[in-house]
Amino acid sequence: MVLEVQQVTLAVIVGTLAAIVYSLRVLVLMERRVARIEMHVENVVGKIMREELRIEKTLTRRR
């Protein structure tokens, strides 16, 4: 079975489009993971800030 030039060109184009779609899918999944990590970091920072404020209040009361 010998493929003609048009068939080979079409196969290359379809393969390239499939690779682009797959790459976009991976990119979206990675963006979701990064967003989740950012949420966790924000939560930790919020907890640390609350703790720091609590410590500052206790220190100002002692003075």
Sequence and secondary structure as in RCSB ss.txt:
>XXXX:A:sequence
MVLEVQQVTLAVIVGTLAAIVYSLRVLVLMERRVARIEMHVENVVGKIMREELRIEKTLTRRR
>XXXX:A:secstr
    HHHHHHHHHHHHHHHHHHHHHHHHHHHHHHHHHHHHHHHHHHHHHHHHHHHHHHHHHH 
